[in-house]
Amino acid sequence: MTEGHKLRTDTTVVETNIHYPTDSTLLGDGIRVLSRSLKRLASECQEGTLKVVERGRAVKHRLLEICRAAKSLTPANQQRLQSSYRKLLGMTGSVVRQAGTALKDWEAGGMKVVGKVLQAEVQISPLRHYLPLVKKVIAQTRERLWKGNPHLVGKVLSLFEAHTQVIRKGKPDKPTEFGRLVRIDEVEHGIVSGYQVQEGNAADTQAWIPALKQHEALFGQGAVAGHRGPRVLFGGERARSQGTRGGEGGPAGAGASVTNARRTPEAALVPAGATRASGYRSHHQQLEAPLCDGASYLQGGVGIPALRGVEHHY
């Protein structure tokens, strides 16, 4: 049982279980999953109704050619790369057209099934799911290779985990991650009080106010701690994502301000990474460590002038 006197919020990346996304491997995945469903569907239909060409060997050769050509940026290798991609795109397009035709025939009732109808319907379901994704992979590959535009909205990074997004949080050892950004709210004793899956690579400051609103709805007021980017609030004053000058606060990440400090010292707004919150050894821990409460901070001899100094110097 917790009363939610303190709130600590942070965002983290939950990586999805996918291979490193490249255009060639995504095209290969598309050929493989569509061909597999078409073969299983053909086994339930009358012989000759659906003829599926085996392309596994040719796809493997194209992928190896692209891998070798991509290791060098010489004009000859770039031509080989373009040629191999054209062949791979041609095979993918053929499979997509055949899958689209089979799907239309099934929906129109023109496909003769001699096996189990339920098994045939089971194989139609993957075609409905993967066909639009493979079409998007073809479009984004052409856009990158022949138009030089790698930054597309809604880029497909995996056929099997289609919700995967590119996340960059500035980690030196892992600058790019593939998954989803998740906000986690934690109260005292390490109890998780809430979470939210963020859209895209949003800054922590955008997740700060929703976390505070959710905490207030559950517990009411409390001491809050977070990164230097979002605000750190002690007392019942609501953190502002867009501050103004003077006592109303500056831009997010620039520091903290004091509002109504003379009447309620506990309502002082201080930076989460302030060095006065001693007892944490590393710089990372100083930025992320939850502070005790505003009253103890003020009682430690800091005072309102010092807090205002923090506001202008952070």
C-alpha positions, 0 to 999 in steps of 0.5 A, spaced: 500 500 500 502 506 498 500 513 498 504 516 492 507 522 496 513 521 491 513 520 483 519 519 479 518 518 472 523 516 466 523 514 459 526 507 456 526 504 450 523 497 449 527 493 444 523 489 439 526 482 437 527 483 430 534 483 426 537 489 423 533 492 418 535 493 411 531 494 405 534 487 402 532 483 408 525 486 408 524 484 401 527 477 402 522 476 408 516 479 404 518 474 398 519 468 404 512 469 408 508 471 401 510 465 398 509 460 404 502 462 404 501 461 397 504 454 397 500 452 403 494 455 399 495 452 393 495 445 397 488 446 399 486 448 392 485 444 385 491 442 382 493 448 377 489 453 380 495 456 383 502 455 381 507 458 386 514 459 383 520 457 388 524 463 389 528 461 395 535 460 392 535 466 387 533 471 393 539 468 397 543 469 391 541 476 390 542 478 398 549 475 398 550 480 392 547 486 395 551 484 401 558 484 398 557 490 393 555 494 399 562 493 402 565 498 397 562 505 395 566 504 388 562 506 382 563 499 379 560 496 386 554 501 386 552 499 379 552 492 382 548 494 388 543 497 383 543 491 379 542 486 384 536 491 388 532 491 381 532 483 380 530 483 388 525 488 387 522 484 380 522 478 384 518 481 390 513 485 385 512 478 382 510 475 388 506 481 390 502 481 384 500 473 385 498 474 392 494 480 390 491 476 385 490 470 389 486 474 394 482 477 389 480 470 387 478 468 394 474 474 396 470 473 389 469 466 390 473 464 384 478 459 387 476 452 387 478 449 394 478 441 394 481 441 401 479 444 408 476 451 407 478 452 414 485 451 412 485 455 406 482 461 410 488 460 415 493 462 409 489 467 406 489 471 413 497 472 412 496 475 405 491 480 408 496 482 413 503 482 410 501 484 403 500 492 404 507 491 409 511 488 403 508 494 398 510 499 403 517 496 403 518 496 396 516 503 396 521 505 401 526 501 397 525 505 391 525 512 394 531 511 398 535 508 392 533 512 386 530 518 390 535 518 395 530 519 401 531 515 407 527 519 411 520 516 410 514 517 415 511 510 417 517 506 415 517 499 415 522 496 420 520 489 420 514 485 417 513 481 424 513 487 429 510 492 424 510 497 430 517 498 431 520 505 431 527 508 430 529 511 437 535 515 438 536 517 446 544 519 445 547 513 448 554 512 446 554 505 446 548 504 442 546 510 438 540 507 434 535 502 437 529 499 434 523 498 439 518 503 442 519 508 447 515 507 454 514 512 460 515 509 466 512 512 473 514 510 479 512 512 487 516 510 493 518 503 495 519 502 487 512 501 486 510 502 478 504 507 478 503 508 471 506 507 464 505 509 457 507 507 450 510 514 447 509 515 439 516 516 436 522 519 439 519 524 443 523 528 448 522 527 455 519 533 456 513 531 452 512 525 457 512 530 463 506 533 464 501 527 462 505 523 468 504 528 473 496 529 471 496 521 472 499 521 478 495 527 481 489 523 479 491 517 482 494 520 489 493 527 489 499 532 490 506 529 491 514 530 491 516 529 483 523 528 480 525 526 473 531 528 469 534 535 468 530 536 461 523 535 465 521 539 471 522 537 478 516 539 482 516 539 490 509 540 493 502 541 489 505 546 484 504 543 477 510 543 472 510 547 466 512 544 459 513 551 457 515 556 461 516 564 461 521 569 464 522 570 471 519 566 477 514 563 472 520 558 469 524 558 463 525 553 457 524 546 459 531 543 461 534 550 462 533 549 470 527 551 475 524 556 478 520 558 484 513 560 485 510 562 491 516 560 495 515 565 501 508 563 502 509 555 501 517 554 501 515 546 499 513 549 493 520 550 490 521 548 483 529 545 483 533 541 478 533 534 478 540 533 477 542 539 482 549 537 486 546 539 492 542 532 492 549 529 495 550 522 496 550 520 489 556 518 486 556 518 478 554 524 474 548 519 471 545 518 478 545 525 480 541 526 474 536 521 475 536 520 483 529 522 486 530 528 491 527 527 498 522 533 498 522 540 498 522 542 505 528 538 507 532 541 501 530 548 504 532 546 511 539 544 509 541 552 509 540 553 501 534 558 502 530 562 497 536 566 494 540 560 492 534 557 489 533 563 485 541 562 483 540 555 481 534 558 476 539 562 473 545 558 472 542 551 470 
